[in-house]
């Protein structure tokens, strides 16, 4: 560190380039030409941003682009400070905003990122500007630890954190008195009268918009707003795992819930019964996104869950969902049959709806009438005729199917078979020459047959109409930027044998493991993919479908006829390096349950 001039000053481009040349990150002539060029321009950007814009490649292997993040990490090591990647989901913005004013933070381009009883961690992009440390110490009366962060992140979050904290503070101050029923009534009137929101409402609007934006940025599939005794908690579900994001005062959370309910055309005053709604909005990139809303009365108030539906799902093909070539062939064999019933099974959140929508989108040609009945409609799609179940007017699944039969459909999708009446209507639709697709909540494919028998369906009707069953699960995929292949250990060999049992399969030479990087928010996983189990109703299978059908015999025959169980499908994904062994073991049902 002796070569570095550490007196009080802002970083300059020549000194950063000189360090890079010294460390062998860039050639001296290239560095010199950039210096000359910038001298002519005279633009006062942060040196790291200027260098990152050049998109230089660092020498050596593996090939590495000198991004702003990589340069920041290198500089942190150079100047002897800890490097920090600012993750907005892990920062208590209300706490950090109380440390200093936004004007003071903006003056020095610093951002408080962590507050504890003993110390305050403050991010900076100027390692040699330290005058603020001495100014703040006597005021804060805590230790101050400086960390180096990306200058773009600091300038972005400087505005967002302080604005958001201000909105929450002002909304809380206004909402403390009117956090009960009267505030809801006021909001309803404002919404119905189409008048301008007052200042208090404007703060809530800002908080809600910011929440959605971050949910989209972080690839969240669900947003949970949950009331507790004193605070409201906001959580995001990312790749199937819930992450706590923020804690918000209850008065603010009540107003947020009201704002979202208002946008979703729900009854804002009614808080005693569950409600459903939907909102269509746009991401910052301009992409349309649908949000499905669901409220639930709890001990401390209304819990609100927003499911985010990505419209890109509908344009994906079966391969991108995780189907192997064999799975795709078996699935297409069923879906291209003119009539019959196909069942998709799996627990809630296993991607059944996504599979059905993707399939229907491919089948919905101009020559075909595709009708769906759902509870509620998951994604609005113009290629289908979609109808929603409405229990308040006695329009259930069975009534809906009965009505659809008079609409001359070719393909019918029933959201879920829950009872004998719906099952009978689905079977009748299949018997009268329609292709019926539906979902069922069972653990695997063979148990769907026994479930239909349990509901009271005669075995001969199942035999004559059922084309097949597909069970599915979602597993998290390893992040392509950081996954690491290692030789398989003895413990992993034992886990592999347990996974594929009772089938015999040679374990792979190496397995890929989750590591964690900035791209995957240090989780090691990015995105999810399906594993599938497809049972075709063959002539031999029909002989076994009887009122007292044995699950073991059904499963045994299906396996002999080419059904690949969920655990085997998952094992293939592990061998291909798509996911990890732990992930499949966690998600797929054990062999004794299959």
C-alpha positions as CSV (number, residue, x, y, z in Angstrom):
1,X,0.0,0.0,0.0
2,X,3.0,2.3,0.2
3,X,2.7,3.4,-3.5
4,X,-0.8,4.8,-2.9
5,X,-1.2,8.4,-2.1
6,X,-3.7,8.3,0.8
7,X,-4.0,12.0,1.6
8,X,-7.5,13.6,1.5
9,X,-8.6,13.7,-2.1
10,X,-11.1,12.4,-4.6
11,X,-10.0,9.5,-6.9
12,X,-8.6,10.6,-10.3
13,X,-8.6,8.6,-13.5
14,X,-4.7,8.8,-13.9
15,X,-4.0,7.4,-10.5
16,X,-6.5,4.5,-10.9
17,X,-5.1,3.7,-14.4
18,X,-1.5,3.8,-12.9
19,X,-2.5,1.2,-10.3
20,X,-4.2,-1.0,-13.0
21,X,-1.0,-0.8,-15.2
22,X,1.1,-1.7,-12.1
23,X,-1.2,-4.7,-11.4
24,X,-1.1,-5.9,-15.0
25,X,-4.8,-5.4,-15.6
26,X,-4.3,-3.1,-18.6
27,X,-1.4,-2.3,-21.0
28,X,0.3,1.1,-20.4
29,X,-0.4,2.4,-24.0
30,X,-4.1,1.6,-23.7
31,X,-4.3,3.4,-20.3
32,X,-2.4,6.4,-21.8
33,X,-4.8,6.8,-24.7
34,X,-7.8,6.7,-22.4
35,X,-6.2,9.4,-20.2
36,X,-5.7,11.6,-23.3
37,X,-9.2,11.0,-24.6
38,X,-10.9,11.8,-21.2
39,X,-8.7,14.9,-20.8
40,X,-10.2,16.2,-24.1
41,X,-13.8,15.4,-23.0
42,X,-13.4,16.8,-19.6
43,X,-16.4,14.8,-18.2
44,X,-16.2,14.5,-14.4
45,X,-17.5,10.9,-13.9
46,X,-16.2,8.5,-11.3
47,X,-13.0,7.0,-12.6
48,X,-14.3,3.4,-12.1
49,X,-17.4,4.2,-14.2
50,X,-15.2,5.6,-17.0
51,X,-13.0,2.5,-17.0
52,X,-16.0,0.1,-16.8
53,X,-17.5,1.7,-19.9
54,X,-14.4,0.6,-21.9
55,X,-15.4,-3.1,-21.4
56,X,-11.8,-4.2,-21.1
57,X,-11.0,-7.8,-20.6
58,X,-8.7,-8.8,-17.7
59,X,-5.6,-10.8,-18.8
60,X,-5.3,-14.5,-17.8
61,X,-7.8,-17.3,-17.5
62,X,-10.7,-17.6,-17.0
63,X,-11.6,-14.7,-19.2
64,X,-13.1,-11.9,-17.1
65,X,-14.7,-8.7,-18.1
66,X,-13.7,-5.7,-16.0
67,X,-17.2,-4.6,-15.0
68,X,-17.9,-1.9,-12.5
69,X,-18.5,-4.5,-9.8
70,X,-15.2,-6.3,-10.6
71,X,-13.3,-3.0,-10.6
72,X,-14.8,-1.9,-7.3
73,X,-13.8,-5.2,-5.7
74,X,-10.2,-4.8,-7.0
75,X,-10.0,-1.2,-5.8
76,X,-11.3,-2.3,-2.3
77,X,-8.3,-4.7,-2.0
78,X,-6.0,-2.0,-3.3
79,X,-6.9,0.6,-0.7
80,X,-7.4,-1.8,2.2
81,X,-11.2,-1.4,2.6
82,X,-13.8,-4.2,2.8
83,X,-15.8,-4.5,-0.4
84,X,-19.7,-4.5,-0.2
85,X,-22.3,-5.3,-2.9
86,X,-25.4,-3.4,-1.8
87,X,-28.4,-5.7,-1.7
88,X,-31.5,-3.6,-1.2
89,X,-33.4,-6.5,0.2
90,X,-31.0,-6.8,3.2
91,X,-31.0,-3.1,4.2
92,X,-33.3,-1.6,6.8
93,X,-33.9,1.6,4.9
94,X,-35.9,3.3,7.7
95,X,-33.0,2.7,10.1
96,X,-30.2,3.9,7.8
97,X,-32.1,7.0,6.8
98,X,-32.1,8.2,10.4
99,X,-28.2,8.3,10.5
100,X,-27.8,11.4,8.4
101,X,-29.8,13.7,6.1
102,X,-30.0,12.9,2.4
103,X,-28.3,16.2,1.6
104,X,-25.3,15.3,3.7
105,X,-25.1,11.8,2.2
106,X,-25.3,13.2,-1.3
107,X,-22.6,15.8,-0.6
108,X,-20.0,13.1,0.1
109,X,-21.6,10.3,-2.0
110,X,-21.9,8.1,1.1
111,X,-24.7,5.7,2.1
112,X,-25.3,4.1,5.5
113,X,-26.0,0.4,4.9
114,X,-26.0,-1.1,8.4
115,X,-26.8,0.2,11.9
116,X,-26.1,-1.8,15.1
117,X,-25.8,-0.8,18.7
118,X,-22.0,-0.4,18.4
119,X,-21.2,0.6,14.9
120,X,-22.5,2.1,11.7
121,X,-21.3,0.7,8.3
122,X,-21.2,3.4,5.7
123,X,-20.5,2.7,2.0
124,X,-18.4,5.1,-0.1
125,X,-16.9,5.1,-3.6
126,X,-14.2,7.6,-2.5
127,X,-11.7,5.8,-0.3
128,X,-9.6,8.9,0.4
129,X,-12.4,11.3,1.3
130,X,-12.5,10.9,5.1
131,X,-13.5,14.3,6.5
132,X,-17.1,13.2,7.1
133,X,-15.9,10.4,9.4
134,X,-14.5,12.9,11.9
135,X,-17.7,15.1,11.6
136,X,-20.1,12.2,12.2
137,X,-18.3,10.4,15.1
138,X,-19.2,12.9,17.9
139,X,-22.8,13.2,16.5
140,X,-23.5,9.5,16.2
141,X,-21.4,8.3,19.2
142,X,-20.7,5.0,17.5
143,X,-17.8,3.4,15.6
144,X,-17.9,4.1,11.9
145,X,-16.7,1.4,9.5
146,X,-16.1,2.4,5.9
147,X,-16.7,-0.1,3.1
148,X,-16.2,0.4,-0.7
149,X,-19.2,0.0,-2.9
150,X,-20.1,0.4,-6.6
151,X,-20.5,4.2,-7.3
152,X,-23.6,3.5,-9.4
153,X,-25.3,1.6,-6.6
154,X,-24.5,4.4,-4.1
155,X,-26.0,7.1,-6.3
156,X,-29.1,5.0,-7.1
157,X,-29.9,3.8,-3.6
158,X,-29.0,7.2,-2.1
159,X,-32.1,8.6,-3.8
160,X,-34.4,5.6,-3.4
161,X,-33.6,4.7,0.3
162,X,-34.0,8.3,1.6
163,X,-37.1,9.0,-0.5
164,X,-38.7,5.7,0.6
165,X,-37.8,6.3,4.3
166,X,-39.3,9.8,4.0
167,X,-42.5,8.3,2.5
168,X,-42.8,5.7,5.2
169,X,-42.1,8.2,8.0
170,X,-44.7,10.7,6.7
171,X,-47.3,8.1,5.9
172,X,-46.8,6.6,9.4
173,X,-47.1,10.1,11.0
174,X,-50.4,10.7,9.2
175,X,-51.7,7.2,9.6
176,X,-51.3,6.8,13.3
177,X,-54.5,8.6,14.1
178,X,-56.5,7.2,11.2
179,X,-55.2,3.6,10.9
180,X,-58.6,2.1,11.6
181,X,-61.8,1.8,9.6
182,X,-62.2,5.5,8.9
183,X,-59.0,5.7,6.8
184,X,-60.3,2.8,4.7
185,X,-63.6,4.6,4.1
186,X,-61.7,7.8,3.2
187,X,-59.6,5.9,0.7
188,X,-62.6,4.3,-0.9
189,X,-64.3,7.7,-1.3
190,X,-61.1,9.1,-2.9
191,X,-60.9,6.2,-5.3
192,X,-64.6,6.4,-6.2
193,X,-64.7,10.1,-6.6
194,X,-61.7,10.0,-9.0
195,X,-60.2,13.0,-7.2
196,X,-56.5,13.7,-6.7
197,X,-54.8,11.8,-3.8
198,X,-53.7,14.0,-0.9
199,X,-50.1,14.0,0.3
200,X,-50.6,11.0,2.6
201,X,-51.9,8.9,-0.2
202,X,-49.0,10.0,-2.5
203,X,-46.5,8.5,0.0
204,X,-48.3,5.2,0.0
205,X,-48.4,5.2,-3.8
206,X,-44.6,5.7,-3.8
207,X,-44.1,2.9,-1.4
208,X,-46.3,0.4,-3.3
209,X,-44.7,1.3,-6.7
210,X,-41.2,0.9,-5.2
211,X,-42.2,-2.5,-3.7
212,X,-43.4,-3.8,-7.1
213,X,-40.3,-2.5,-8.9
214,X,-38.0,-4.4,-6.5
215,X,-40.1,-7.5,-6.7
216,X,-39.7,-7.4,-10.5
217,X,-36.0,-6.7,-10.3
218,X,-35.4,-9.6,-7.9
219,X,-37.3,-12.1,-10.0
220,X,-39.9,-12.6,-7.2
221,X,-42.8,-14.9,-7.9
222,X,-44.9,-13.8,-4.9
223,X,-45.0,-10.8,-2.6
224,X,-46.3,-11.4,0.9
225,X,-47.5,-8.5,3.1
226,X,-48.1,-9.9,6.6
227,X,-49.4,-8.1,9.6
228,X,-47.8,-8.8,13.0
229,X,-48.6,-7.4,16.4
230,X,-46.5,-4.2,16.1
231,X,-45.0,-4.3,12.6
232,X,-46.0,-5.4,9.1
233,X,-43.5,-7.8,7.3
234,X,-42.9,-7.8,3.6
235,X,-41.4,-11.1,2.1
236,X,-40.6,-12.0,-1.5
237,X,-40.6,-15.6,-2.8
238,X,-37.6,-16.0,-5.1
239,X,-37.0,-19.4,-6.8
240,X,-39.4,-21.0,-4.4
241,X,-37.8,-19.7,-1.2
242,X,-39.2,-16.9,1.0
243,X,-36.9,-13.9,1.9
244,X,-37.8,-11.3,4.5
245,X,-37.4,-8.0,2.8
246,X,-38.7,-5.1,5.0
247,X,-40.5,-4.3,8.3
248,X,-43.1,-1.6,8.0
249,X,-45.2,0.2,10.6
250,X,-48.7,-1.2,10.9
251,X,-50.4,2.1,10.0
252,X,-48.4,2.2,6.7
253,X,-49.0,-1.5,6.0
254,X,-52.8,-1.0,6.4
255,X,-52.7,1.9,4.0
256,X,-50.6,-0.2,1.5
257,X,-53.0,-3.1,1.7
258,X,-55.9,-0.6,1.0
259,X,-54.1,0.9,-1.9
260,X,-53.4,-2.5,-3.5
261,X,-57.0,-3.7,-2.9
262,X,-58.3,-0.5,-4.4
263,X,-56.2,-1.0,-7.6
264,X,-57.4,-4.7,-7.7
265,X,-61.1,-3.6,-7.6
266,X,-61.6,-5.4,-4.3
267,X,-63.9,-4.3,-1.4
268,X,-61.6,-2.1,0.7
269,X,-63.8,-2.0,3.7
270,X,-64.4,-5.7,3.9
271,X,-61.6,-7.2,6.0
272,X,-63.4,-10.2,7.6
273,X,-63.5,-12.5,4.6
274,X,-60.9,-13.6,2.0
275,X,-61.0,-11.8,-1.4
276,X,-59.4,-12.3,-4.8
277,X,-58.4,-9.6,-7.3
278,X,-56.0,-8.9,-10.1
279,X,-53.9,-6.0,-11.3
280,X,-52.1,-5.4,-14.6
281,X,-49.0,-3.3,-14.4
282,X,-45.7,-2.6,-16.2
283,X,-42.1,-3.3,-15.2
284,X,-39.6,-0.5,-15.5
285,X,-38.5,-2.1,-18.8
286,X,-42.0,-1.6,-20.2
287,X,-43.1,-5.3,-20.0
288,X,-46.7,-6.0,-19.0
289,X,-47.1,-8.1,-15.8
290,X,-50.1,-9.5,-14.2
291,X,-50.5,-9.7,-10.4
292,X,-53.1,-12.0,-8.8
293,X,-54.2,-10.8,-5.4
294,X,-55.4,-12.8,-2.5
295,X,-56.3,-11.5,1.0
296,X,-56.8,-13.5,4.2
297,X,-58.1,-12.3,7.5
298,X,-55.5,-13.1,10.3
299,X,-55.3,-12.4,14.0
300,X,-53.5,-9.1,13.5
301,X,-55.2,-7.9,10.3
302,X,-55.3,-8.7,6.6
303,X,-52.6,-10.7,5.0
304,X,-52.1,-10.0,1.3
305,X,-50.3,-12.2,-1.2
306,X,-49.6,-11.0,-4.7
307,X,-48.6,-13.7,-7.2
308,X,-46.6,-12.3,-10.1
309,X,-47.2,-13.8,-13.5
310,X,-44.6,-13.4,-16.1
311,X,-46.2,-13.1,-19.6
312,X,-43.0,-14.6,-21.1
313,X,-44.2,-17.9,-19.7
314,X,-46.7,-18.2,-22.5
315,X,-44.2,-17.9,-25.3
316,X,-41.9,-20.6,-23.8
317,X,-41.7,-24.0,-25.3
318,X,-41.9,-27.4,-23.4
319,X,-38.1,-27.8,-23.6
320,X,-37.5,-24.6,-21.7
321,X,-39.9,-25.7,-19.0
322,X,-37.7,-28.8,-18.4
323,X,-39.2,-31.5,-20.6
324,X,-36.7,-34.0,-22.0
325,X,-37.1,-35.2,-25.6
326,X,-38.8,-38.4,-24.3
327,X,-41.2,-36.5,-22.0
328,X,-42.1,-34.1,-24.8
329,X,-42.9,-36.9,-27.2
330,X,-45.1,-38.7,-24.6
331,X,-46.8,-35.4,-23.7
332,X,-47.5,-34.5,-27.3
333,X,-48.8,-37.9,-28.0
334,X,-51.5,-37.3,-25.3
335,X,-52.3,-33.6,-26.1
336,X,-52.7,-34.2,-29.9
337,X,-55.4,-36.8,-29.3
338,X,-58.8,-35.4,-30.4
339,X,-60.7,-36.5,-27.3
340,X,-60.1,-37.8,-23.8
341,X,-59.0,-36.4,-20.4
342,X,-55.4,-35.6,-19.3
343,X,-54.6,-34.9,-15.7
344,X,-51.6,-32.9,-14.4
345,X,-50.9,-33.5,-10.7
346,X,-48.6,-32.0,-8.0
347,X,-48.8,-29.9,-4.9
348,X,-49.5,-26.1,-4.9
349,X,-46.7,-24.1,-6.6
350,X,-45.4,-27.0,-8.7
351,X,-45.9,-25.3,-12.0
352,X,-49.1,-27.2,-13.1
353,X,-50.8,-24.0,-14.4
354,X,-47.6,-22.9,-16.3
355,X,-47.4,-26.3,-18.1
356,X,-51.1,-26.2,-19.0
357,X,-51.0,-22.6,-20.3
358,X,-47.9,-23.4,-22.4
359,X,-49.6,-26.5,-23.8
360,X,-52.9,-24.6,-24.5
361,X,-51.0,-21.8,-26.2
362,X,-49.4,-24.3,-28.6
363,X,-52.8,-26.0,-29.2
364,X,-54.8,-22.8,-29.6
365,X,-54.7,-22.4,-33.4
366,X,-57.3,-20.4,-35.4
367,X,-59.1,-23.7,-36.3
368,X,-59.6,-24.7,-32.6
369,X,-61.9,-23.3,-29.9
370,X,-60.1,-23.4,-26.6
371,X,-62.2,-22.7,-23.4
372,X,-61.0,-22.7,-19.8
373,X,-62.8,-22.5,-16.5
374,X,-60.5,-21.4,-13.6
375,X,-60.7,-20.3,-10.0
376,X,-59.4,-17.6,-10.4
377,X,-58.1,-16.9,-13.9
378,X,-54.3,-17.1,-13.5
379,X,-53.3,-15.2,-16.7
380,X,-55.5,-13.5,-19.1
381,X,-54.7,-14.8,-22.6
382,X,-56.5,-13.6,-25.7
383,X,-56.1,-16.9,-27.6
384,X,-58.4,-18.7,-25.1
385,X,-62.0,-18.1,-23.9
386,X,-61.6,-17.9,-20.2
387,X,-64.3,-18.1,-17.5
388,X,-63.9,-17.6,-13.8
389,X,-65.7,-19.7,-11.1
390,X,-67.9,-17.4,-9.0
391,X,-69.3,-19.2,-5.9
392,X,-71.3,-16.2,-4.8
393,X,-73.7,-16.7,-7.8
394,X,-73.4,-20.6,-7.6
395,X,-71.1,-20.8,-10.6
396,X,-68.8,-23.7,-9.7
397,X,-66.5,-25.9,-11.8
398,X,-69.3,-28.4,-12.6
399,X,-71.8,-25.6,-13.6
400,X,-69.0,-24.0,-15.7
401,X,-68.2,-27.1,-17.6
402,X,-72.0,-27.7,-18.2
403,X,-72.2,-24.2,-19.7
404,X,-69.0,-24.7,-21.8
405,X,-70.4,-27.8,-23.4
406,X,-73.0,-25.6,-25.1
407,X,-70.2,-23.4,-26.5
408,X,-68.9,-25.9,-29.1
409,X,-65.4,-26.2,-27.6
410,X,-62.7,-28.4,-29.0
411,X,-60.4,-28.2,-26.0
412,X,-61.5,-27.6,-22.4
413,X,-59.2,-26.8,-19.5
414,X,-60.7,-27.2,-16.0
415,X,-58.7,-25.5,-13.3
416,X,-59.0,-28.3,-10.7
417,X,-61.1,-31.4,-10.1
418,X,-62.1,-31.2,-6.5
419,X,-65.2,-33.3,-6.2
420,X,-67.3,-36.0,-7.9
421,X,-69.6,-33.6,-9.7
422,X,-66.7,-31.8,-11.4
423,X,-65.0,-35.2,-12.2
424,X,-68.3,-36.5,-13.7
425,X,-68.6,-33.4,-15.9
426,X,-65.0,-33.6,-17.1
427,X,-65.5,-37.3,-18.0
428,X,-68.8,-36.5,-19.8
429,X,-67.0,-33.8,-21.8
430,X,-64.2,-36.2,-22.7
431,X,-66.9,-38.8,-23.7
432,X,-68.6,-36.4,-26.0
433,X,-65.6,-35.8,-28.2
434,X,-63.6,-33.0,-26.4
435,X,-60.0,-32.9,-25.2
436,X,-60.1,-32.1,-21.5
437,X,-57.1,-31.0,-19.5
438,X,-57.3,-30.6,-15.7
439,X,-55.3,-30.6,-12.5
440,X,-55.5,-32.8,-9.5
441,X,-53.7,-32.6,-6.1
442,X,-51.9,-36.0,-5.7
443,X,-48.3,-36.9,-4.9
444,X,-47.5,-38.8,-8.2
445,X,-49.0,-39.9,-11.5
446,X,-50.3,-43.4,-10.6
447,X,-52.1,-42.1,-7.4
448,X,-54.2,-39.8,-9.7
449,X,-56.0,-42.9,-10.9
450,X,-56.8,-44.1,-7.3
451,X,-57.8,-40.6,-6.4
452,X,-60.4,-40.5,-9.2
453,X,-61.7,-43.9,-8.0
454,X,-61.8,-42.5,-4.4
455,X,-63.9,-39.6,-5.7
456,X,-66.5,-42.2,-6.8
457,X,-65.8,-42.3,-10.6
458,X,-66.6,-45.8,-12.1
459,X,-63.5,-47.6,-13.3
460,X,-64.9,-48.2,-16.8
461,X,-65.4,-44.5,-17.4
462,X,-61.8,-43.8,-16.3
463,X,-60.6,-46.6,-18.7
464,X,-62.5,-45.2,-21.7
465,X,-61.6,-41.5,-21.3
466,X,-58.3,-41.1,-19.5
467,X,-55.4,-40.6,-21.9
468,X,-52.7,-40.3,-19.2
469,X,-51.4,-38.5,-16.1
470,X,-48.4,-36.2,-15.6
471,X,-47.0,-35.5,-12.2
472,X,-44.5,-32.6,-11.8
473,X,-42.3,-30.7,-9.4
474,X,-40.1,-27.6,-9.6
475,X,-36.5,-27.7,-8.7
476,X,-34.1,-24.7,-8.4
477,X,-31.5,-24.6,-11.2
478,X,-27.9,-23.9,-10.4
479,X,-26.6,-20.5,-11.3
480,X,-24.7,-20.8,-14.6
481,X,-22.2,-18.0,-13.5
482,X,-20.9,-19.7,-10.4
483,X,-21.8,-23.4,-10.3
484,X,-18.8,-25.6,-9.7
485,X,-18.2,-29.2,-10.8
486,X,-16.4,-31.5,-8.2
487,X,-15.7,-35.2,-8.3
488,X,-18.4,-37.2,-6.6
489,X,-17.7,-38.1,-2.9
490,X,-18.6,-41.3,-1.1
491,X,-21.4,-39.6,0.7
492,X,-22.8,-38.3,-2.5
493,X,-22.6,-41.8,-4.1
494,X,-24.7,-43.1,-1.3
495,X,-27.2,-40.2,-1.7
496,X,-27.3,-40.9,-5.4
497,X,-28.1,-44.6,-4.9
498,X,-30.8,-43.7,-2.4
499,X,-32.3,-41.2,-4.9
500,X,-32.5,-43.7,-7.8
501,X,-33.5,-46.8,-5.6
502,X,-34.9,-49.3,-6.4
503,X,-33.6,-48.6,-9.9
504,X,-30.0,-49.2,-10.7
505,X,-28.0,-46.4,-12.2
506,X,-24.3,-45.6,-12.4
507,X,-23.5,-42.5,-10.5
508,X,-21.9,-39.6,-12.4
509,X,-18.2,-39.0,-12.3
510,X,-18.8,-35.4,-11.0
511,X,-21.6,-33.3,-9.6
512,X,-22.2,-29.6,-9.8
513,X,-22.6,-27.6,-6.6
514,X,-24.1,-24.3,-5.7
515,X,-21.4,-21.6,-4.9
516,X,-23.1,-18.2,-4.9
517,X,-22.3,-14.9,-6.7
518,X,-23.8,-11.5,-7.3
519,X,-25.9,-12.7,-10.2
520,X,-27.8,-15.2,-8.0
521,X,-27.8,-13.0,-4.8
522,X,-25.3,-15.5,-3.2
523,X,-27.8,-18.3,-3.2
524,X,-26.1,-20.5,-5.8
525,X,-29.4,-20.9,-7.6
526,X,-31.1,-18.9,-10.4
527,X,-34.5,-19.8,-11.7
528,X,-36.5,-23.1,-11.6
529,X,-37.1,-26.0,-13.9
530,X,-39.6,-28.9,-14.0
531,X,-39.1,-32.6,-13.4
532,X,-41.8,-34.8,-14.8
533,X,-43.4,-38.2,-14.6
534,X,-45.7,-39.2,-17.4
535,X,-48.0,-42.2,-17.3
536,X,-49.8,-43.2,-20.5
537,X,-53.1,-45.2,-20.2
538,X,-52.2,-48.2,-22.3
539,X,-54.4,-51.3,-23.0
540,X,-52.5,-53.2,-20.3
541,X,-53.0,-50.3,-17.8
542,X,-56.7,-50.4,-18.4
543,X,-56.9,-54.0,-17.3
544,X,-55.5,-52.9,-13.9
545,X,-57.8,-49.9,-13.4
546,X,-60.5,-51.5,-11.2
547,X,-62.5,-50.4,-8.1
548,X,-59.9,-52.0,-5.9
549,X,-56.8,-51.1,-8.0
550,X,-53.5,-51.7,-6.3
551,X,-51.1,-48.7,-6.4
552,X,-48.0,-50.8,-6.5
553,X,-49.1,-52.8,-9.5
554,X,-50.1,-49.6,-11.4
555,X,-46.7,-48.1,-10.6
556,X,-44.8,-51.2,-11.6
557,X,-46.6,-51.5,-15.0
558,X,-46.2,-47.8,-15.7
559,X,-42.4,-48.1,-15.1
560,X,-42.2,-51.1,-17.4
561,X,-44.0,-49.2,-20.1
562,X,-41.5,-46.3,-20.0
563,X,-42.7,-44.0,-17.2
564,X,-39.7,-42.2,-15.7
565,X,-40.4,-41.5,-12.0
566,X,-39.9,-38.0,-10.6
567,X,-36.8,-39.0,-8.7
568,X,-35.2,-40.5,-11.9
569,X,-36.2,-37.4,-13.9
570,X,-34.5,-35.3,-11.2
571,X,-31.4,-37.6,-11.2
572,X,-31.0,-37.0,-14.9
573,X,-31.1,-33.2,-14.3
574,X,-28.4,-33.6,-11.6
575,X,-26.2,-35.7,-14.0
576,X,-26.6,-32.9,-16.6
577,X,-25.4,-30.3,-14.1
578,X,-28.8,-28.4,-14.2
579,X,-29.5,-28.8,-10.5
580,X,-28.0,-30.2,-7.3
581,X,-28.5,-33.6,-5.6
582,X,-29.8,-31.9,-2.4
583,X,-32.5,-30.0,-4.4
584,X,-34.0,-33.1,-6.0
585,X,-33.9,-35.1,-2.7
586,X,-35.8,-32.2,-1.1
587,X,-38.4,-31.8,-3.7
588,X,-39.2,-35.3,-5.2
589,X,-41.3,-37.7,-3.1
590,X,-39.4,-40.6,-1.6
591,X,-39.3,-43.9,-3.3
592,X,-41.5,-45.7,-0.7
593,X,-44.2,-43.1,-1.4
594,X,-44.1,-43.7,-5.1
